[in-house]
């Protein structure tokens, strides 16, 4: 379709999740290294999902905008409007993709969340703030509206973590629909 000029050229950026060992000196590397050093036996790979993907903050959104997209924009002329950008992820990447769009709707307004872990499995930057994925239904209701288009996928055979620990994947995103 691109060759037939029916759709514009598409640039897809895929990130190898969790391993930032090749990025010393970046803000994300420094943050994860400090966490790994403090909470041994974590390696620099271990805490990434909880720190970057499952935590409801703008940390990963800033990483994408300031470190990843800045690199891509230096090499390619990409559109900067959120309408032209989409983000997707699976499991922890599913909540991460929704969170990135929620935190920076000016960067991404299209989201696909495959079995997003909208449950309480996040790392807490501030132990007094239990703001995790399980809180998104209420966040959507109480915070300012965002111009997002989201597709949330889940199924009846998805992960069932002990309900007392993190919640049930199957019902965690239903109130968001």
C-alpha positions in Angstrom: 0.0 0.0 0.0 2.9 2.3 0.6 4.3 1.6 -2.9 0.9 2.3 -4.3 0.8 5.5 -2.4 -2.4 4.6 -0.6 -0.8 5.1 2.8 2.2 7.2 3.8 5.5 5.7 4.8 5.3 4.2 8.3 8.2 4.2 10.7 7.9 1.7 13.5 10.1 1.8 16.6 10.5 -1.4 18.5 12.2 -1.4 21.9 13.8 -4.5 23.4 12.1 -4.3 26.8 14.0 -4.4 30.0 17.7 -4.3 29.0 19.2 -0.9 29.2 22.7 -2.0 30.0 24.0 -0.6 26.7 22.8 2.9 27.5 25.1 4.2 30.3 24.8 7.8 31.2 21.2 8.2 30.2 18.6 9.4 32.8 16.8 6.1 32.6 19.9 4.0 32.9 21.0 6.0 36.0 17.6 5.7 37.6 17.4 1.9 37.1 21.0 1.4 38.1 20.4 3.2 41.4 17.4 1.1 42.0 19.2 -2.1 41.2 22.1 -1.2 43.4 19.8 -0.4 46.3 17.6 -3.4 46.1 20.0 -6.3 45.4 19.8 -9.0 44.0 18.1 -7.0 41.1 20.1 -6.6 38.0 19.6 -3.8 35.6 17.2 -6.0 33.6 15.1 -7.2 36.5 13.3 -4.1 37.7 12.6 -2.5 34.4 9.1 -3.8 34.0 8.0 -2.7 37.4 9.9 0.5 37.3 9.2 1.6 33.8 6.1 -0.2 32.5 3.8 -0.9 35.4 4.3 2.3 37.4 1.8 5.0 36.7 4.0 8.0 36.2 5.4 9.9 33.3 8.9 8.3 33.6 8.5 6.0 30.6 6.7 8.6 28.5 9.6 11.0 29.1 12.1 8.2 28.2 10.3 7.6 24.9 10.0 11.3 24.1 13.4 12.5 25.3 15.7 9.6 24.6 14.1 7.3 21.9 12.0 9.6 19.7 14.8 12.3 19.9 17.1 9.7 18.3 14.6 8.8 15.6 13.8 12.4 14.9 17.5 13.2 14.4 17.6 10.7 11.6 14.1 10.8 10.0 11.5 13.4 9.3 8.7 12.0 11.3 5.3 13.6 12.1 5.1 15.1 15.6 1.3 15.3 15.9 -0.3 12.8 18.3 -3.0 11.9 15.8 -0.3 10.4 13.6 1.4 8.4 16.3 0.2 5.1 17.9 1.7 3.0 20.7 1.0 -0.6 21.5 2.2 -3.2 24.1 1.4 -6.6 25.6 0.9 -7.3 29.3 3.1 -4.8 31.2 3.7 -3.2 27.8 -0.1 -2.9 27.5 -0.5 -0.8 30.6 2.7 1.0 29.6 1.3 2.0 26.2 -1.9 3.3 27.7 0.0 5.1 30.4 2.3 6.8 27.9 -0.7 8.1 26.0 -2.4 9.1 29.2 0.6 11.0 30.5 1.5 12.6 27.1 -1.6 12.8 24.9 0.2 15.5 22.8 2.7 12.7 21.7 0.4 9.7 21.3 -3.4 9.5 20.8 -3.8 6.0 19.5 -3.3 3.0 21.8 -3.6 -0.7 21.6 -3.3 -2.6 24.9 -3.0 -6.3 24.6 -3.9 -8.0 27.9 -2.6 -4.9 29.8 -1.7 -5.5 33.4 -4.1 -2.9 34.9 -3.4 -4.4 38.3 -1.4 -3.5 41.4 2.0 -4.9 40.4 3.8 -1.6 40.0 6.9 -0.3 41.8 6.1 2.7 43.9 8.3 5.7 43.7 6.6 7.1 46.7 5.4 4.3 49.1 2.7 6.6 50.3 1.1 6.9 46.8 -0.5 3.7 45.7 -1.2 5.0 42.3 -1.1 1.9 40.1 -2.8 0.4 37.1 -5.8 -0.7 39.2 -6.6 3.0 39.7 -7.0 3.9 36.0 -10.8 3.5 35.9 -11.1 6.2 38.6 -8.3 8.3 37.0 -10.3 8.3 33.8 -13.3 9.6 35.5 -11.7 12.2 37.8 -8.9 13.7 35.7 -9.2 16.0 32.8 -10.3 14.4 29.5 -7.7 13.3 26.9 -8.3 12.9 23.2 -7.3 9.2 23.1 -8.5 6.3 21.0 -7.8 3.1 22.9 -8.4 -0.6 22.1 -8.2 -2.8 25.2 -7.9 -6.5 24.6 -8.2 -9.2 27.3 -9.6 -12.7 27.5 -11.1 -15.2 29.9 -7.9 -17.4 30.0 -5.5 -14.5 30.9 -3.3 -14.4 34.0 -5.1 -14.7 37.4 -2.6 -13.5 39.9 -3.7 -14.1 43.5 -6.6 -11.7 43.8 -5.2 -10.5 47.2 -1.8 -9.7 45.6 -2.5 -7.8 42.3 -6.1 -8.4 41.1 -7.6 -10.3 38.2 -6.4 -9.5 34.8 -9.8 -10.5 33.3 -11.7 -7.8 35.1 -9.1 -5.1 35.7 -9.8 -3.1 32.5 -13.6 -3.7 32.2 -14.5 -0.4 34.0 -12.3 1.5 31.5 -14.5 0.6 28.5 
